[in-house]
Amino acid sequence: MAPLLKPSDCIVLIVERDGDFDVEGRVDAGIAHGTRILKAAAVCGIPTFRAAQGTANVGVAPAAGNPLLPDPPHHSHSTKASAWADTPLGAALAASDRSSLLLGGYWLDECVTFTALNALAEGYDVYLLTDASPPLDVNERYTAILRLVQAGVVPTTTKQAIREWAADIADASQRGQLIAIL
């Protein structure tokens, strides 16, 4: 695992959960941070992906009005370890040939945790975007993060990831665009 995140090593994955938006206002902040990391990834040419995990309409693009950026490819995926690597999402991530997975989305204590653990099992260095990962149950946030850290996930924030990308970018214009996103 590199000491600083380098754009050339990174992929971004935002996990969406079908039908679970705007729970007690916690979603707005998560969406803002998810949007920020996707914009910064676009500046750096970092591959980005969205995945939906839910019971209804799995694999269907999110409903109109979802404030997440529509640009990343959209996949459905399973949180079961045995099936995860064989899904279109697992294949797409593997095809990127990058080792550092920045992960955020809904819900930290469910989908994000299982996705992170499966990605670790596949050999990715996983970075949890804590500010872009609201929990379904606020009382479970701390425990979910501790569980992931114990397993080898590195907690970070969208701003910290963008700062590290900016430190590695030689092009002053790109670096300026990243700083503006902060």
C-alpha positions in Angstrom: 0.0 0.0 0.0 1.5 3.3 -1.1 1.8 6.1 1.5 -0.1 8.6 -0.7 -2.9 7.9 -3.0 -1.8 8.3 -6.6 -4.4 8.9 -9.3 -2.7 6.3 -11.5 -3.4 3.6 -8.9 -7.0 4.5 -8.0 -10.5 3.5 -9.0 -13.7 5.1 -7.4 -16.8 3.1 -6.5 -20.0 4.6 -5.2 -22.5 2.1 -3.9 -26.1 3.1 -4.2 -29.0 1.3 -2.5 -32.2 1.2 -4.4 -35.0 3.1 -2.8 -33.2 4.2 0.4 -32.7 7.9 -0.1 -33.1 10.8 2.3 -33.2 9.0 5.6 -33.3 11.7 8.3 -31.4 14.1 6.1 -28.2 12.1 6.3 -28.1 11.5 2.6 -27.6 15.1 1.5 -24.0 15.2 2.9 -23.1 11.8 1.5 -24.3 12.8 -1.9 -22.3 16.0 -1.8 -19.1 14.2 -0.9 -19.8 11.5 -3.5 -20.3 14.1 -6.2 -17.1 15.9 -5.1 -15.0 12.7 -5.4 -16.5 11.9 -8.8 -15.7 15.4 -10.1 -12.1 15.1 -8.9 -11.7 11.7 -10.4 -12.8 13.0 -13.7 -10.1 15.7 -13.6 -7.5 13.0 -12.9 -8.8 10.5 -15.4 -9.6 8.0 -12.7 -12.1 5.3 -13.6 -15.3 5.6 -11.7 -18.1 3.2 -11.1 -21.6 3.1 -9.5 -23.2 0.0 -8.2 -26.7 -0.6 -7.0 -27.5 -3.0 -4.2 -31.2 -3.5 -3.4 -34.2 -5.6 -3.6 -36.2 -3.8 -6.3 -34.9 -2.8 -9.7 -31.4 -4.1 -9.2 -29.3 -3.3 -12.2 -31.6 -0.5 -13.4 -30.1 2.9 -13.5 -31.1 5.1 -10.5 -34.4 7.0 -10.8 -34.4 10.5 -12.4 -33.5 13.2 -9.9 -30.8 11.2 -8.1 -28.2 13.9 -7.5 -25.2 11.6 -8.0 -23.4 12.3 -11.2 -24.7 10.0 -14.1 -21.3 9.6 -15.8 -19.9 6.4 -14.1 -20.9 3.0 -15.5 -23.7 1.5 -13.5 -23.7 -2.1 -12.3 -25.6 -4.3 -10.0 -23.7 -6.5 -7.6 -24.0 -9.0 -4.9 -22.4 -8.7 -1.5 -21.7 -12.4 -1.4 -18.0 -13.0 -1.6 -18.2 -16.1 -3.8 -20.2 -14.2 -6.5 -18.7 -10.8 -6.3 -15.7 -11.2 -8.4 -17.7 -12.9 -11.2 -20.2 -10.0 -11.5 -20.0 -7.3 -14.2 -18.9 -4.9 -11.5 -16.1 -7.2 -10.4 -15.0 -7.7 -14.0 -15.1 -3.9 -14.7 -13.0 -3.2 -11.6 -10.5 -5.9 -12.5 -10.2 -4.6 -16.1 -9.1 -1.2 -14.7 -5.9 -2.9 -13.6 -5.6 -0.5 -10.6 -5.0 -1.5 -7.0 -6.5 1.3 -4.8 -10.3 1.3 -4.5 -11.9 4.4 -3.0 -15.3 3.4 -1.8 -18.3 5.3 -0.6 -22.0 5.1 -0.7 -25.1 3.7 1.0 -25.2 2.3 3.6 -21.9 2.2 5.6 -23.2 -0.5 8.0 -24.6 -2.7 5.2 -23.7 -2.5 1.5 -20.5 -0.5 1.9 -19.1 -2.7 4.6 -19.8 -5.9 2.6 -18.4 -4.4 -0.6 -15.2 -3.3 1.2 -14.7 -6.7 2.7 -15.2 -8.4 -0.7 -12.8 -6.0 -2.4 -10.2 -6.7 0.3 -10.6 -10.5 -0.4 -10.0 -9.7 -4.1 -6.7 -8.0 -3.3 -7.6 -4.3 -3.5 -6.2 -1.7 -1.2 -9.5 -0.3 0.0 -10.0 3.3 1.2 -13.3 4.1 2.9 -14.6 7.6 2.1 -16.1 8.1 5.5 -17.8 11.4 4.7 -19.4 9.9 1.6 -20.8 6.8 3.4 -23.7 7.6 5.7 -24.9 4.7 7.9 -28.4 3.4 7.9 -28.3 3.3 11.7 -26.2 6.2 13.1 -25.5 4.0 16.2 -23.6 1.5 14.0 -21.3 4.0 12.3 -18.4 3.8 14.7 -18.5 0.0 15.0 -18.7 -0.4 11.2 -15.6 1.8 10.7 -13.8 -0.1 13.4 -14.7 -3.4 11.8 -13.4 -2.2 8.4 -10.2 -0.9 9.9 -9.6 -4.2 11.7 -9.9 -5.9 8.3 -7.4 -3.6 6.6 -9.5 -0.8 5.1 -8.0 2.7 5.4 -10.5 5.3 6.5 -10.1 8.7 4.7 -12.3 11.6 3.5 -13.0 12.9 0.1 -11.0 16.1 0.8 -8.0 14.1 2.0 -8.1 11.8 -1.1 -8.3 14.9 -3.4 -5.4 16.6 -1.6 -3.3 13.5 -2.0 -4.2 13.3 -5.7 -3.3 17.0 -6.1 0.1 16.4 -4.4 0.9 13.7 -7.1 -0.3 15.7 -10.1 2.5 17.5 -12.0 0.2 19.5 -14.2 -0.5 22.9 -12.5 -3.9 23.3 -14.3 -5.1 19.9 -13.1 -3.8 20.6 -9.6 -5.7 23.9 -9.6 -8.9 22.2 -10.7 -8.6 19.7 -7.9 -8.0 22.5 -5.3 -11.1 24.3 -6.6 -13.2 21.2 -6.0 -12.1 21.2 -2.4 
